Amino acid sequence: MTAVEEAGWSYWPAPAKLNLFLHITGRRPDGYHELQTVFRLLDWGDRIGLRLREDGRIHRDGPSVPGVAESDDLVVRAAIALQNASNCRQGADIRVEKRIPAGGGFGGGSSDAATVLVALNALWGTGLSEDALAIIGLQLGADVPVFARGHSAWAEGVGEKLQAINLPKAWYVLVDPGVHVPTAELFHSPHLTRDAAPVKIADFASGTVLGNAFEPVLRRQEPAIEAVFQTLSGIGRARLTGSGSGCFVEFTTRVAAEQGLAKLPKELRAWVAAGVDRSPLLDVLDTTGIV
C-alpha cells in the first residue's frame, strides 16, 4: 500500500478498529467516563486524499459524512489544529473516500482525523512528535490518539492512556446493522454498567474478559442489532465494537472467516477484515521516504 500521487493528490489509509472488549470503570469529576478496552486495528478502512496548497487554506473536497458542515468536519478541524500547533502556513485540500459506516463503532471519523494529522505532519514537514500528534488528536476525540500512534493497544482513561500490545493473528467477520444511536443517549441508559471492576491485561489475554458495556443496552433497545447477534450466533461468538452498532465474530484463519461469511444471509451488510498490530498508515509513511 503506497501514497499514490494523482495530479498533486497523495492517498493515505485510515484504518478501522475494533474494541475487543469495553468496560466502564467509573466517572471522573469532569463528567467523562473512565474505561478499559483493547483497540484492534484492521487492514481495512477509509482512504484520505491530500493535495497541498500554498495559500494556507484548508478545503474539503466533498463531505466525508453527509450533512456535516465543512467547519465541523473532523478532518478539517484536524488540519487546522495541526496548523495552529505547528505555526504552519501551508494549506491542503482534503478528500475522504468512505468505506467505514458512520455510527458503527469502527472508528471512521477518528481514524480519518488521525490520518490527516499524521500525513500532513509529514507532507508539511512540521516535525511534530507522535506524542504531540496524540495530544492534538485527543482534543478532537477520545479515539483519535490510538490511530495517531498507529498500534493496537490496551487503553484506559477515556481511551488516551495507551499501551501498544501484540495480539494473535485473527480475521473478523464484520456486520453493519445500519443503526446509529448517539453515544450520549447510551450513557443515560439505566441498563448501562458504569462501575465494572478494573481488569488487567493478563485477564484479557486469558480470554475471561470479552464483554462490552454497551452491548446489553443496544441489544435491548435496537431490534436490528439483536437480530444481527442472533444471526451471527450461527457462526461464532458475536461481539459489539465501541458504542456503535457494529458487530463482529473473530476467527483464527482467513479461510474460516470467509466460510463464516458465506453462511450469512446475502442481504446482511457483512465483510471480512484482518486484524493488524501496526497501522497500514505507518507502512505507507515508511515507503514514502518523507519521514
C-alpha positions in Angstrom: 0.0 0.0 0.0 1.5 3.4 -1.0 0.7 7.0 -1.1 0.0 7.1 -4.8 0.3 10.6 -6.4 -2.5 11.6 -8.7 -2.5 15.2 -10.2 -1.0 16.5 -7.0 -3.0 14.2 -4.7 -1.5 11.6 -2.4 -3.6 8.9 -0.8 -3.3 7.6 2.8 -5.1 4.7 4.6 -7.4 5.5 7.5 -7.8 2.0 9.1 -10.9 0.9 11.1 -10.7 -0.5 14.6 -12.5 -2.9 16.8 -12.9 -2.8 20.6 -12.2 -6.4 21.6 -13.8 -5.6 24.9 -15.0 -2.4 26.6 -15.6 -1.8 30.3 -16.7 1.4 32.0 -15.0 1.5 35.4 -16.2 4.9 36.8 -16.9 8.5 36.2 -14.5 11.4 36.5 -15.3 14.8 38.2 -15.4 16.4 34.7 -18.2 14.1 33.7 -16.2 11.9 31.4 -16.2 8.1 32.0 -13.2 6.0 32.7 -12.9 2.9 30.6 -10.7 -0.1 29.8 -10.6 -1.5 26.3 -8.4 -3.1 23.7 -8.2 -1.4 20.4 -7.5 -3.7 17.5 -6.6 -2.0 14.2 -7.7 -3.5 10.9 -6.3 -3.8 7.4 -9.4 -2.2 6.0 -10.9 1.3 6.2 -11.3 4.7 4.6 -8.8 6.4 2.3 -7.8 10.1 2.7 -6.6 12.2 -0.3 -4.4 15.2 0.3 -3.2 17.9 -2.0 -1.0 20.7 -0.7 -1.9 24.4 -1.0 0.4 27.4 -0.7 -2.4 29.8 0.3 -2.9 28.3 3.8 -6.5 27.4 3.2 -8.0 24.1 4.4 -10.6 23.0 1.9 -12.7 19.8 2.0 -13.3 18.3 -1.4 -16.8 16.9 -0.8 -18.3 15.9 2.5 -16.8 13.0 4.5 -20.1 12.5 6.2 -23.3 13.7 4.5 -24.9 16.6 6.3 -21.8 17.7 8.3 -20.7 21.3 7.6 -17.1 21.8 6.4 -16.2 23.7 9.6 -17.5 20.9 11.8 -15.8 18.1 9.8 -13.2 16.3 11.9 -10.7 16.1 9.0 -10.9 19.9 8.5 -10.6 20.5 12.3 -7.6 18.1 12.4 -5.8 20.0 9.7 -6.5 23.4 11.3 -5.4 22.1 14.7 -2.1 20.9 13.2 -1.6 24.3 11.5 -2.2 26.1 14.9 0.1 23.8 16.9 3.0 24.0 14.4 2.5 27.6 13.1 2.4 26.1 9.6 1.3 28.5 6.8 0.7 25.8 4.2 -2.8 24.5 3.4 -4.4 21.4 2.0 -7.3 20.1 0.0 -8.8 17.0 1.7 -10.8 14.3 0.1 -12.3 11.4 2.1 -13.2 8.1 0.4 -15.6 6.5 2.9 -15.9 2.8 3.4 -16.3 2.7 7.2 -20.0 3.1 8.1 -20.9 6.1 10.3 -22.1 5.2 13.8 -20.9 1.6 13.6 -18.2 1.9 16.3 -15.4 1.2 13.8 -13.7 4.5 14.4 -14.1 6.0 11.0 -14.3 9.7 11.8 -11.5 9.4 14.4 -9.2 7.5 12.0 -9.8 9.9 9.2 -8.8 12.8 11.5 -5.7 10.9 12.7 -4.6 10.2 9.2 -4.9 13.9 8.3 -2.7 14.7 11.3 -0.1 12.1 10.6 0.1 12.6 6.9 0.1 16.4 6.9 2.7 16.4 9.6 4.9 14.5 7.1 3.9 16.5 4.0 4.1 19.9 5.6 7.4 18.9 7.3 6.1 20.2 10.6 8.1 17.6 12.5 5.7 17.1 15.5 6.4 14.0 17.6 4.0 11.1 18.0 3.2 12.3 21.5 2.4 15.8 20.2 0.1 14.4 17.5 -1.7 12.2 20.1 -2.3 15.3 22.3 -3.8 17.2 19.4 -5.8 14.2 18.5 -7.3 13.9 22.0 -8.7 17.4 21.6 -10.6 16.1 18.6 -11.9 12.9 20.1 -11.0 10.1 22.6 -10.3 7.6 19.8 -8.1 9.7 17.7 -4.8 9.1 19.7 -4.8 5.4 19.1 -4.9 6.0 15.3 -2.3 8.7 15.5 0.1 6.4 17.3 -0.7 3.6 14.9 -0.6 0.5 17.1 -3.2 -1.9 18.5 -3.3 -1.1 22.2 -4.6 -1.6 25.7 -6.4 1.6 26.6 -7.5 3.2 29.9 -8.7 6.7 31.0 -11.1 8.0 28.3 -9.1 5.9 25.8 -6.0 8.1 25.7 -3.8 6.1 28.1 -2.4 3.6 25.6 0.0 0.7 25.8 0.9 -0.9 22.5 0.3 -4.7 22.5 0.8 -7.6 20.1 -2.2 -9.7 19.5 -2.6 -13.1 18.0 -3.4 -13.2 14.2 -7.1 -13.0 13.7 -9.6 -12.3 11.0 -13.1 -10.9 11.6 -16.5 -11.1 10.0 -17.8 -7.5 10.4 -21.5 -6.6 10.2 -23.1 -3.1 9.9 -26.8 -3.3 11.1 -27.3 0.2 9.8 -28.4 1.6 13.2 -26.9 4.9 14.7 -27.6 5.6 18.4 -25.9 8.7 19.8 -23.3 7.7 22.5 -24.6 10.4 24.9 -28.0 8.7 24.8 -26.5 5.3 25.7 -24.7 6.8 28.7 -28.0 7.8 30.1 -29.4 4.3 29.9 -30.3 2.7 33.3 -29.1 -0.6 31.9 -25.5 0.6 31.4 -22.9 -0.8 33.8 -20.7 2.1 34.8 -18.8 0.6 37.7 -17.1 -2.5 36.4 -14.2 -3.8 38.4 -10.9 -2.9 36.7 -9.1 -5.8 35.0 -5.5 -6.4 33.9 -4.0 -7.2 30.5 -3.5 -10.8 31.8 -7.2 -11.1 32.4 -7.9 -10.2 28.8 -5.2 -12.5 27.5 -6.7 -15.4 29.3 -9.9 -14.9 27.4 -12.0 -14.2 30.5 -12.7 -10.6 29.6 -14.7 -10.1 26.4 -17.8 -8.1 27.2 -18.8 -4.7 26.0 -20.7 -2.5 28.5 -22.9 -1.1 25.6 -23.9 -4.5 24.3 -26.9 -5.3 26.6 -28.2 -1.7 26.2 -28.1 -1.7 22.4 -29.5 -5.3 22.1 -32.4 -4.3 24.4 -33.0 -1.0 22.6 -32.4 -1.8 19.0 -34.2 -4.9 17.4 -31.9 -4.7 14.3 -28.8 -5.2 16.5 -30.4 -8.1 18.4 -31.3 -9.7 15.1 -27.7 -9.5 13.9 -26.5 -11.1 17.2 -28.9 -13.9 16.7 -27.8 -14.4 13.1 -24.1 -14.3 14.0 -24.5 -16.9 16.7 -24.7 -19.4 13.9 -21.1 -18.8 13.0 -19.4 -17.9 16.3 -19.5 -15.6 19.3 -20.9 -12.2 18.3 -19.5 -9.1 19.9 -20.1 -5.3 19.7 -17.4 -2.8 18.9 -17.3 0.6 20.7 -20.5 2.3 21.5 -21.8 1.8 17.9 -23.9 -0.8 16.3 -21.1 -2.7 14.5 -20.9 -6.4 15.3 -18.1 -8.9 14.7 -17.0 -12.5 15.1 -13.4 -13.4 15.5 -11.7 -16.3 13.6 -8.1 -17.7 13.7 -7.8 -18.0 9.9 -9.0 -16.1 6.9 -10.4 -19.3 5.4 -12.6 -19.8 8.5 -13.7 -16.2 8.4 -14.7 -16.4 4.7 -16.5 -19.7 5.4 -18.4 -17.9 8.2 -19.3 -15.0 5.9 -20.6 -17.4 3.3 -23.2 -18.8 5.8 -24.7 -15.4 6.4 -27.8 -14.0 4.6 -26.8 -12.2 1.5 -28.9 -9.1 2.5 -26.7 -8.6 5.6 -24.0 -5.9 5.1 -21.1 -8.1 6.1 -17.4 -8.4 5.1 -14.1 -9.8 6.3 -11.1 -7.9 7.6 -7.8 -8.9 9.2 -6.5 -7.6 12.5 -3.1 -5.9 12.5 -0.9 -4.7 15.2 0.7 -1.9 13.2 -1.4 0.6 11.2 -1.2 0.5 7.4 -0.7 4.3 7.6 2.7 3.8 9.2 3.6 1.3 6.5 2.8 4.0 3.9 4.9 6.6 5.7 7.8 4.1 5.6 7.5 3.7 1.8 7.2 7.4 1.0 10.6 8.4 2.4 9.1 11.6 3.7 9.9 10.8 7.3 
